[in-house]
């Protein structure tokens, strides 16, 4: 009956995951899973859900590296600070990524 509308967006998924992660941080595994699940549903499919989880993690690591370099003035120290921020984020992202994949898989595609 017309053009199919695009369901989901990466930016909406990132926003929902961020908001729910802030609100549910006190529930160790389940809070991150819920945030990822809702974000995965908002993303529309699994590929967009994975991008919505990993993109902020990489951006934060790069920003930490740039800011640390600008404060210290030694690029190698900034690179290690960025890597440390990336590793910190990577250890925290497991339940969020799992929830995003499950949420992306449960999206109704609207077809027959």
GUMAR-703852 format. One record per atom (N, C-alpha, C): atom name; x, y, z; residue in three letters; residue number from 1. Coordinates in nm, 3 decimals, always signed. Example, Ala and Ser with C-alpha at 12.3 -4.5 7.8 and 13.67 -1.06 7.14 Angstrom:
REM residues 2
<"N"; <+1.319; -0.569; +0.780>; "ALA"; 1>;
<"CA"; <+1.230; -0.450; +0.780>; "ALA"; 1>;
<"C"; <+1.320; -0.330; +0.780>; "ALA"; 1>;
<"N"; <+1.285; -0.225; +0.708>; "SER"; 2>;
<"CA"; <+1.367; -0.106; +0.714>; "SER"; 2>;
<"C"; <+1.290; +0.003; +0.787>; "SER"; 2>;
REM end
This chain:
REM residues 112
<"N"; <+0.082; -0.119; +0.000>; "UNK"; 1>;
<"CA"; <+0.000; +0.000; +0.000>; "UNK"; 1>;
<"C"; <+0.085; +0.124; +0.000>; "UNK"; 1>;
<"N"; <+0.197; +0.125; -0.032>; "UNK"; 2>;
<"CA"; <+0.284; +0.241; -0.029>; "UNK"; 2>;
<"C"; <+0.424; +0.197; +0.004>; "UNK"; 2>;
<"N"; <+0.506; +0.293; +0.019>; "UNK"; 3>;
<"CA"; <+0.644; +0.261; +0.053>; "UNK"; 3>;
<"C"; <+0.653; +0.208; +0.195>; "UNK"; 3>;
<"N"; <+0.735; +0.105; +0.214>; "UNK"; 4>;
<"CA"; <+0.757; +0.060; +0.352>; "UNK"; 4>;
<"C"; <+0.840; +0.164; +0.426>; "UNK"; 4>;
<"N"; <+0.801; +0.190; +0.548>; "UNK"; 5>;
<"CA"; <+0.874; +0.288; +0.627>; "UNK"; 5>;
<"C"; <+0.991; +0.219; +0.696>; "UNK"; 5>;
<"N"; <+1.098; +0.293; +0.710>; "UNK"; 6>;
<"CA"; <+1.214; +0.240; +0.778>; "UNK"; 6>;
<"C"; <+1.187; +0.235; +0.927>; "UNK"; 6>;
<"N"; <+1.205; +0.119; +0.983>; "UNK"; 7>;
<"CA"; <+1.180; +0.102; +1.126>; "UNK"; 7>;
<"C"; <+1.311; +0.103; +1.200>; "UNK"; 7>;
<"N"; <+1.320; +0.187; +1.299>; "UNK"; 8>;
<"CA"; <+1.437; +0.190; +1.385>; "UNK"; 8>;
<"C"; <+1.543; +0.288; +1.339>; "UNK"; 8>;
<"N"; <+1.619; +0.333; +1.434>; "UNK"; 9>;
<"CA"; <+1.730; +0.422; +1.404>; "UNK"; 9>;
<"C"; <+1.840; +0.400; +1.507>; "UNK"; 9>;
<"N"; <+1.963; +0.415; +1.460>; "UNK"; 10>;
<"CA"; <+2.078; +0.395; +1.549>; "UNK"; 10>;
<"C"; <+2.083; +0.503; +1.656>; "UNK"; 10>;
<"N"; <+2.053; +0.628; +1.618>; "UNK"; 11>;
<"CA"; <+2.060; +0.736; +1.716>; "UNK"; 11>;
<"C"; <+1.954; +0.720; +1.825>; "UNK"; 11>;
<"N"; <+1.834; +0.676; +1.788>; "UNK"; 12>;
<"CA"; <+1.730; +0.652; +1.889>; "UNK"; 12>;
<"C"; <+1.771; +0.538; +1.982>; "UNK"; 12>;
<"N"; <+1.832; +0.435; +1.924>; "UNK"; 13>;
<"CA"; <+1.876; +0.322; +2.005>; "UNK"; 13>;
<"C"; <+1.984; +0.364; +2.105>; "UNK"; 13>;
<"N"; <+2.079; +0.447; +2.057>; "UNK"; 14>;
<"CA"; <+2.185; +0.495; +2.147>; "UNK"; 14>;
<"C"; <+2.125; +0.578; +2.260>; "UNK"; 14>;
<"N"; <+2.030; +0.664; +2.227>; "UNK"; 15>;
<"CA"; <+1.965; +0.748; +2.328>; "UNK"; 15>;
<"C"; <+1.892; +0.666; +2.433>; "UNK"; 15>;
<"N"; <+1.814; +0.567; +2.388>; "UNK"; 16>;
<"CA"; <+1.741; +0.483; +2.483>; "UNK"; 16>;
<"C"; <+1.835; +0.400; +2.569>; "UNK"; 16>;
<"N"; <+1.939; +0.345; +2.508>; "UNK"; 17>;
<"CA"; <+2.035; +0.266; +2.586>; "UNK"; 17>;
<"C"; <+2.104; +0.353; +2.691>; "UNK"; 17>;
<"N"; <+2.142; +0.474; +2.652>; "UNK"; 18>;
<"CA"; <+2.208; +0.563; +2.747>; "UNK"; 18>;
<"C"; <+2.116; +0.598; +2.862>; "UNK"; 18>;
<"N"; <+1.993; +0.637; +2.832>; "UNK"; 19>;
<"CA"; <+1.898; +0.676; +2.935>; "UNK"; 19>;
<"C"; <+1.868; +0.559; +3.031>; "UNK"; 19>;
<"N"; <+1.839; +0.443; +2.975>; "UNK"; 20>;
<"CA"; <+1.807; +0.329; +3.060>; "UNK"; 20>;
<"C"; <+1.929; +0.278; +3.138>; "UNK"; 20>;
<"N"; <+2.046; +0.289; +3.078>; "UNK"; 21>;
<"CA"; <+2.168; +0.249; +3.150>; "UNK"; 21>;
<"C"; <+2.190; +0.339; +3.271>; "UNK"; 21>;
<"N"; <+2.164; +0.468; +3.256>; "UNK"; 22>;
<"CA"; <+2.177; +0.561; +3.369>; "UNK"; 22>;
<"C"; <+2.073; +0.530; +3.476>; "UNK"; 22>;
<"N"; <+1.950; +0.500; +3.435>; "UNK"; 23>;
<"CA"; <+1.844; +0.475; +3.532>; "UNK"; 23>;
<"C"; <+1.855; +0.338; +3.601>; "UNK"; 23>;
<"N"; <+1.911; +0.238; +3.530>; "UNK"; 24>;
<"CA"; <+1.912; +0.102; +3.583>; "UNK"; 24>;
<"C"; <+2.052; +0.052; +3.618>; "UNK"; 24>;
<"N"; <+2.146; +0.143; +3.637>; "UNK"; 25>;
<"CA"; <+2.284; +0.102; +3.665>; "UNK"; 25>;
<"C"; <+2.296; +0.020; +3.792>; "UNK"; 25>;
<"N"; <+2.205; +0.035; +3.884>; "UNK"; 26>;
<"CA"; <+2.215; -0.029; +4.014>; "UNK"; 26>;
<"C"; <+2.173; -0.175; +4.011>; "UNK"; 26>;
<"N"; <+2.118; -0.223; +3.899>; "UNK"; 27>;
<"CA"; <+2.087; -0.366; +3.885>; "UNK"; 27>;
<"C"; <+2.200; -0.427; +3.801>; "UNK"; 27>;
<"N"; <+2.292; -0.502; +3.860>; "UNK"; 28>;
<"CA"; <+2.417; -0.537; +3.793>; "UNK"; 28>;
<"C"; <+2.406; -0.593; +3.651>; "UNK"; 28>;
<"N"; <+2.346; -0.705; +3.627>; "UNK"; 29>;
<"CA"; <+2.341; -0.761; +3.492>; "UNK"; 29>;
<"C"; <+2.212; -0.726; +3.421>; "UNK"; 29>;
<"N"; <+2.103; -0.732; +3.494>; "UNK"; 30>;
<"CA"; <+1.971; -0.716; +3.435>; "UNK"; 30>;
<"C"; <+1.948; -0.574; +3.384>; "UNK"; 30>;
<"N"; <+2.001; -0.473; +3.454>; "UNK"; 31>;
<"CA"; <+1.982; -0.335; +3.410>; "UNK"; 31>;
<"C"; <+2.044; -0.310; +3.274>; "UNK"; 31>;
<"N"; <+2.165; -0.358; +3.253>; "UNK"; 32>;
<"CA"; <+2.231; -0.342; +3.123>; "UNK"; 32>;
<"C"; <+2.160; -0.424; +3.016>; "UNK"; 32>;
<"N"; <+2.114; -0.544; +3.053>; "UNK"; 33>;
<"CA"; <+2.041; -0.626; +2.956>; "UNK"; 33>;
<"C"; <+1.913; -0.558; +2.911>; "UNK"; 33>;
<"N"; <+1.838; -0.501; +3.006>; "UNK"; 34>;
<"CA"; <+1.714; -0.431; +2.971>; "UNK"; 34>;
<"C"; <+1.742; -0.312; +2.881>; "UNK"; 34>;
<"N"; <+1.845; -0.235; +2.914>; "UNK"; 35>;
<"CA"; <+1.882; -0.120; +2.832>; "UNK"; 35>;
<"C"; <+1.919; -0.166; +2.691>; "UNK"; 35>;
<"N"; <+1.995; -0.273; +2.679>; "UNK"; 36>;
<"CA"; <+2.031; -0.325; +2.548>; "UNK"; 36>;
<"C"; <+1.913; -0.379; +2.473>; "UNK"; 36>;
<"N"; <+1.822; -0.447; +2.542>; "UNK"; 37>;
<"CA"; <+1.704; -0.504; +2.478>; "UNK"; 37>;
<"C"; <+1.617; -0.394; +2.417>; "UNK"; 37>;
<"N"; <+1.589; -0.292; +2.496>; "UNK"; 38>;
<"CA"; <+1.507; -0.180; +2.447>; "UNK"; 38>;
<"C"; <+1.578; -0.108; +2.332>; "UNK"; 38>;
<"N"; <+1.709; -0.086; +2.347>; "UNK"; 39>;
<"CA"; <+1.784; -0.022; +2.240>; "UNK"; 39>;
<"C"; <+1.787; -0.106; +2.114>; "UNK"; 39>;
<"N"; <+1.798; -0.237; +2.129>; "UNK"; 40>;
<"CA"; <+1.795; -0.327; +2.013>; "UNK"; 40>;
<"C"; <+1.662; -0.323; +1.941>; "UNK"; 40>;
<"N"; <+1.554; -0.314; +2.017>; "UNK"; 41>;
<"CA"; <+1.421; -0.301; +1.956>; "UNK"; 41>;
<"C"; <+1.408; -0.169; +1.882>; "UNK"; 41>;
<"N"; <+1.461; -0.062; +1.942>; "UNK"; 42>;
<"CA"; <+1.455; +0.070; +1.878>; "UNK"; 42>;
<"C"; <+1.544; +0.076; +1.754>; "UNK"; 42>;
<"N"; <+1.653; -0.003; +1.751>; "UNK"; 43>;
<"CA"; <+1.744; -0.002; +1.638>; "UNK"; 43>;
<"C"; <+1.680; -0.064; +1.514>; "UNK"; 43>;
<"N"; <+1.593; -0.161; +1.532>; "UNK"; 44>;
<"CA"; <+1.522; -0.219; +1.419>; "UNK"; 44>;
<"C"; <+1.575; -0.353; +1.372>; "UNK"; 44>;
<"N"; <+1.702; -0.378; +1.381>; "UNK"; 45>;
<"CA"; <+1.758; -0.509; +1.347>; "UNK"; 45>;
<"C"; <+1.889; -0.530; +1.422>; "UNK"; 45>;
<"N"; <+1.944; -0.649; +1.408>; "UNK"; 46>;
<"CA"; <+2.061; -0.685; +1.487>; "UNK"; 46>;
<"C"; <+2.183; -0.602; +1.447>; "UNK"; 46>;
<"N"; <+2.202; -0.578; +1.319>; "UNK"; 47>;
<"CA"; <+2.318; -0.501; +1.274>; "UNK"; 47>;
<"C"; <+2.320; -0.361; +1.332>; "UNK"; 47>;
<"N"; <+2.207; -0.292; +1.324>; "UNK"; 48>;
<"CA"; <+2.198; -0.158; +1.380>; "UNK"; 48>;
<"C"; <+2.212; -0.161; +1.532>; "UNK"; 48>;
<"N"; <+2.162; -0.266; +1.596>; "UNK"; 49>;
<"CA"; <+2.172; -0.277; +1.742>; "UNK"; 49>;
<"C"; <+2.318; -0.292; +1.785>; "UNK"; 49>;
<"N"; <+2.394; -0.372; +1.713>; "UNK"; 50>;
<"CA"; <+2.535; -0.391; +1.747>; "UNK"; 50>;
<"C"; <+2.612; -0.261; +1.724>; "UNK"; 50>;
<"N"; <+2.582; -0.190; +1.615>; "UNK"; 51>;
<"CA"; <+2.645; -0.061; +1.590>; "UNK"; 51>;
<"C"; <+2.611; +0.037; +1.701>; "UNK"; 51>;
<"N"; <+2.485; +0.037; +1.745>; "UNK"; 52>;
<"CA"; <+2.443; +0.130; +1.851>; "UNK"; 52>;
<"C"; <+2.512; +0.101; +1.983>; "UNK"; 52>;
<"N"; <+2.556; -0.021; +2.006>; "UNK"; 53>;
<"CA"; <+2.629; -0.053; +2.129>; "UNK"; 53>;
<"C"; <+2.776; -0.018; +2.115>; "UNK"; 53>;
<"N"; <+2.837; -0.054; +2.003>; "UNK"; 54>;
<"CA"; <+2.981; -0.042; +1.989>; "UNK"; 54>;
<"C"; <+3.028; +0.099; +1.949>; "UNK"; 54>;
<"N"; <+2.947; +0.172; +1.875>; "UNK"; 55>;
<"CA"; <+2.987; +0.306; +1.830>; "UNK"; 55>;
<"C"; <+3.016; +0.401; +1.946>; "UNK"; 55>;
<"N"; <+2.928; +0.414; +2.046>; "UNK"; 56>;
<"CA"; <+2.960; +0.503; +2.159>; "UNK"; 56>;
<"C"; <+3.085; +0.458; +2.235>; "UNK"; 56>;
<"N"; <+3.106; +0.327; +2.244>; "UNK"; 57>;
<"CA"; <+3.224; +0.278; +2.316>; "UNK"; 57>;
<"C"; <+3.352; +0.323; +2.246>; "UNK"; 57>;
<"N"; <+3.357; +0.313; +2.114>; "UNK"; 58>;
<"CA"; <+3.475; +0.354; +2.040>; "UNK"; 58>;
<"C"; <+3.493; +0.506; +2.046>; "UNK"; 58>;
<"N"; <+3.383; +0.580; +2.034>; "UNK"; 59>;
<"CA"; <+3.390; +0.727; +2.038>; "UNK"; 59>;
<"C"; <+3.442; +0.774; +2.174>; "UNK"; 59>;
<"N"; <+3.395; +0.713; +2.282>; "UNK"; 60>;
<"CA"; <+3.440; +0.752; +2.416>; "UNK"; 60>;
<"C"; <+3.589; +0.722; +2.433>; "UNK"; 60>;
<"N"; <+3.635; +0.608; +2.382>; "UNK"; 61>;
<"CA"; <+3.776; +0.575; +2.392>; "UNK"; 61>;
<"C"; <+3.862; +0.675; +2.315>; "UNK"; 61>;
<"N"; <+3.818; +0.714; +2.197>; "UNK"; 62>;
<"CA"; <+3.893; +0.813; +2.118>; "UNK"; 62>;
<"C"; <+3.895; +0.948; +2.188>; "UNK"; 62>;
<"N"; <+3.780; +0.989; +2.241>; "UNK"; 63>;
<"CA"; <+3.775; +1.117; +2.312>; "UNK"; 63>;
<"C"; <+3.864; +1.116; +2.436>; "UNK"; 63>;
<"N"; <+3.864; +1.005; +2.510>; "UNK"; 64>;
<"CA"; <+3.954; +0.996; +2.626>; "UNK"; 64>;
<"C"; <+4.100; +1.007; +2.585>; "UNK"; 64>;
<"N"; <+4.135; +0.943; +2.475>; "UNK"; 65>;
<"CA"; <+4.272; +0.952; +2.426>; "UNK"; 65>;
<"C"; <+4.309; +1.094; +2.385>; "UNK"; 65>;
<"N"; <+4.219; +1.162; +2.315>; "UNK"; 66>;
<"CA"; <+4.246; +1.300; +2.272>; "UNK"; 66>;
<"C"; <+4.255; +1.393; +2.393>; "UNK"; 66>;
<"N"; <+4.163; +1.380; +2.486>; "UNK"; 67>;
<"CA"; <+4.165; +1.466; +2.604>; "UNK"; 67>;
<"C"; <+4.288; +1.440; +2.691>; "UNK"; 67>;
<"N"; <+4.326; +1.314; +2.706>; "UNK"; 68>;
<"CA"; <+4.444; +1.284; +2.786>; "UNK"; 68>;
<"C"; <+4.570; +1.338; +2.718>; "UNK"; 68>;
<"N"; <+4.576; +1.330; +2.586>; "UNK"; 69>;
<"CA"; <+4.690; +1.384; +2.514>; "UNK"; 69>;
<"C"; <+4.697; +1.535; +2.528>; "UNK"; 69>;
<"N"; <+4.581; +1.600; +2.524>; "UNK"; 70>;
<"CA"; <+4.583; +1.746; +2.536>; "UNK"; 70>;
<"C"; <+4.620; +1.791; +2.677>; "UNK"; 70>;
<"N"; <+4.588; +1.711; +2.776>; "UNK"; 71>;
<"CA"; <+4.624; +1.747; +2.913>; "UNK"; 71>;
<"C"; <+4.771; +1.719; +2.943>; "UNK"; 71>;
<"N"; <+4.821; +1.607; +2.895>; "UNK"; 72>;
<"CA"; <+4.956; +1.566; +2.928>; "UNK"; 72>;
<"C"; <+5.056; +1.618; +2.825>; "UNK"; 72>;
<"N"; <+5.016; +1.621; +2.699>; "UNK"; 73>;
<"CA"; <+5.105; +1.669; +2.594>; "UNK"; 73>;
<"C"; <+5.194; +1.561; +2.535>; "UNK"; 73>;
<"N"; <+5.178; +1.437; +2.579>; "UNK"; 74>;
<"CA"; <+5.256; +1.326; +2.526>; "UNK"; 74>;
<"C"; <+5.159; +1.229; +2.460>; "UNK"; 74>;
<"N"; <+5.166; +1.213; +2.328>; "UNK"; 75>;
<"CA"; <+5.068; +1.129; +2.257>; "UNK"; 75>;
<"C"; <+5.063; +0.985; +2.306>; "UNK"; 75>;
<"N"; <+5.176; +0.930; +2.346>; "UNK"; 76>;
<"CA"; <+5.178; +0.790; +2.391>; "UNK"; 76>;
<"C"; <+5.094; +0.773; +2.518>; "UNK"; 76>;
<"N"; <+5.102; +0.869; +2.609>; "UNK"; 77>;
<"CA"; <+5.021; +0.863; +2.731>; "UNK"; 77>;
<"C"; <+4.874; +0.873; +2.696>; "UNK"; 77>;
<"N"; <+4.840; +0.961; +2.602>; "UNK"; 78>;
<"CA"; <+4.702; +0.974; +2.557>; "UNK"; 78>;
<"C"; <+4.650; +0.846; +2.493>; "UNK"; 78>;
<"N"; <+4.736; +0.780; +2.416>; "UNK"; 79>;
<"CA"; <+4.695; +0.653; +2.353>; "UNK"; 79>;
<"C"; <+4.666; +0.547; +2.459>; "UNK"; 79>;
<"N"; <+4.750; +0.540; +2.561>; "UNK"; 80>;
<"CA"; <+4.725; +0.442; +2.667>; "UNK"; 80>;
<"C"; <+4.601; +0.477; +2.749>; "UNK"; 80>;
<"N"; <+4.574; +0.605; +2.768>; "UNK"; 81>;
<"CA"; <+4.452; +0.645; +2.839>; "UNK"; 81>;
<"C"; <+4.330; +0.608; +2.756>; "UNK"; 81>;
<"N"; <+4.337; +0.629; +2.627>; "UNK"; 82>;
<"CA"; <+4.226; +0.590; +2.540>; "UNK"; 82>;
<"C"; <+4.204; +0.440; +2.540>; "UNK"; 82>;
<"N"; <+4.315; +0.364; +2.537>; "UNK"; 83>;
<"CA"; <+4.304; +0.219; +2.542>; "UNK"; 83>;
<"C"; <+4.247; +0.173; +2.675>; "UNK"; 83>;
<"N"; <+4.287; +0.239; +2.782>; "UNK"; 84>;
<"CA"; <+4.230; +0.205; +2.913>; "UNK"; 84>;
<"C"; <+4.081; +0.233; +2.918>; "UNK"; 84>;
<"N"; <+4.039; +0.345; +2.863>; "UNK"; 85>;
<"CA"; <+3.896; +0.376; +2.857>; "UNK"; 85>;
<"C"; <+3.820; +0.277; +2.771>; "UNK"; 85>;
<"N"; <+3.881; +0.235; +2.660>; "UNK"; 86>;
<"CA"; <+3.819; +0.135; +2.574>; "UNK"; 86>;
<"C"; <+3.803; +0.003; +2.647>; "UNK"; 86>;
<"N"; <+3.904; -0.040; +2.720>; "UNK"; 87>;
<"CA"; <+3.896; -0.166; +2.794>; "UNK"; 87>;
<"C"; <+3.793; -0.159; +2.907>; "UNK"; 87>;
<"N"; <+3.786; -0.044; +2.973>; "UNK"; 88>;
<"CA"; <+3.685; -0.027; +3.077>; "UNK"; 88>;
<"C"; <+3.545; -0.038; +3.018>; "UNK"; 88>;
<"N"; <+3.523; +0.028; +2.905>; "UNK"; 89>;
<"CA"; <+3.393; +0.022; +2.839>; "UNK"; 89>;
<"C"; <+3.365; -0.117; +2.786>; "UNK"; 89>;
<"N"; <+3.467; -0.185; +2.734>; "UNK"; 90>;
<"CA"; <+3.449; -0.318; +2.677>; "UNK"; 90>;
<"C"; <+3.410; -0.420; +2.783>; "UNK"; 90>;
<"N"; <+3.462; -0.406; +2.903>; "UNK"; 91>;
<"CA"; <+3.425; -0.500; +3.009>; "UNK"; 91>;
<"C"; <+3.283; -0.478; +3.057>; "UNK"; 91>;
<"N"; <+3.231; -0.359; +3.037>; "UNK"; 92>;
<"CA"; <+3.097; -0.327; +3.083>; "UNK"; 92>;
<"C"; <+2.990; -0.354; +2.977>; "UNK"; 92>;
<"N"; <+3.029; -0.371; +2.853>; "UNK"; 93>;
<"CA"; <+2.935; -0.373; +2.743>; "UNK"; 93>;
<"C"; <+2.874; -0.512; +2.718>; "UNK"; 93>;
<"N"; <+2.922; -0.617; +2.782>; "UNK"; 94>;
<"CA"; <+2.873; -0.753; +2.757>; "UNK"; 94>;
<"C"; <+2.723; -0.769; +2.768>; "UNK"; 94>;
<"N"; <+2.663; -0.742; +2.884>; "UNK"; 95>;
<"CA"; <+2.518; -0.759; +2.896>; "UNK"; 95>;
<"C"; <+2.440; -0.664; +2.804>; "UNK"; 95>;
<"N"; <+2.495; -0.545; +2.781>; "UNK"; 96>;
<"CA"; <+2.429; -0.449; +2.693>; "UNK"; 96>;
<"C"; <+2.427; -0.502; +2.550>; "UNK"; 96>;
<"N"; <+2.537; -0.559; +2.505>; "UNK"; 97>;
<"CA"; <+2.544; -0.616; +2.371>; "UNK"; 97>;
<"C"; <+2.454; -0.737; +2.357>; "UNK"; 97>;
<"N"; <+2.452; -0.823; +2.458>; "UNK"; 98>;
<"CA"; <+2.365; -0.940; +2.456>; "UNK"; 98>;
<"C"; <+2.218; -0.899; +2.449>; "UNK"; 98>;
<"N"; <+2.179; -0.800; +2.529>; "UNK"; 99>;
<"CA"; <+2.042; -0.751; +2.525>; "UNK"; 99>;
<"C"; <+2.008; -0.687; +2.392>; "UNK"; 99>;
<"N"; <+2.103; -0.615; +2.332>; "UNK"; 100>;
<"CA"; <+2.078; -0.551; +2.203>; "UNK"; 100>;
<"C"; <+2.059; -0.655; +2.093>; "UNK"; 100>;
<"N"; <+2.135; -0.763; +2.097>; "UNK"; 101>;
<"CA"; <+2.119; -0.868; +1.997>; "UNK"; 101>;
<"C"; <+1.984; -0.935; +2.012>; "UNK"; 101>;
<"N"; <+1.946; -0.968; +2.135>; "UNK"; 102>;
<"CA"; <+1.815; -1.030; +2.159>; "UNK"; 102>;
<"C"; <+1.703; -0.934; +2.118>; "UNK"; 102>;
<"N"; <+1.716; -0.806; +2.153>; "UNK"; 103>;
<"CA"; <+1.615; -0.709; +2.115>; "UNK"; 103>;
<"C"; <+1.607; -0.689; +1.965>; "UNK"; 103>;
<"N"; <+1.721; -0.691; +1.897>; "UNK"; 104>;
<"CA"; <+1.720; -0.679; +1.751>; "UNK"; 104>;
<"C"; <+1.659; -0.799; +1.683>; "UNK"; 104>;
<"N"; <+1.674; -0.916; +1.742>; "UNK"; 105>;
<"CA"; <+1.615; -1.037; +1.685>; "UNK"; 105>;
<"C"; <+1.464; -1.044; +1.704>; "UNK"; 105>;
<"N"; <+1.412; -0.977; +1.806>; "UNK"; 106>;
<"CA"; <+1.269; -0.987; +1.835>; "UNK"; 106>;
<"C"; <+1.186; -0.880; +1.768>; "UNK"; 106>;
<"N"; <+1.248; -0.796; +1.685>; "UNK"; 107>;
<"CA"; <+1.175; -0.690; +1.617>; "UNK"; 107>;
<"C"; <+1.086; -0.753; +1.510>; "UNK"; 107>;
<"N"; <+0.960; -0.713; +1.507>; "UNK"; 108>;
<"CA"; <+0.866; -0.760; +1.405>; "UNK"; 108>;
<"C"; <+0.895; -0.688; +1.275>; "UNK"; 108>;
<"N"; <+0.926; -0.761; +1.171>; "UNK"; 109>;
<"CA"; <+0.960; -0.702; +1.042>; "UNK"; 109>;
<"C"; <+0.838; -0.654; +0.965>; "UNK"; 109>;
<"N"; <+0.721; -0.696; +1.002>; "UNK"; 110>;
<"CA"; <+0.597; -0.647; +0.939>; "UNK"; 110>;
<"C"; <+0.568; -0.712; +0.805>; "UNK"; 110>;
<"N"; <+0.635; -0.817; +0.769>; "UNK"; 111>;
<"CA"; <+0.611; -0.885; +0.640>; "UNK"; 111>;
<"C"; <+0.536; -1.013; +0.659>; "UNK"; 111>;
<"N"; <+0.511; -1.081; +0.548>; "UNK"; 112>;
<"CA"; <+0.442; -1.209; +0.558>; "UNK"; 112>;
<"C"; <+0.536; -1.323; +0.532>; "UNK"; 112>;
REM end
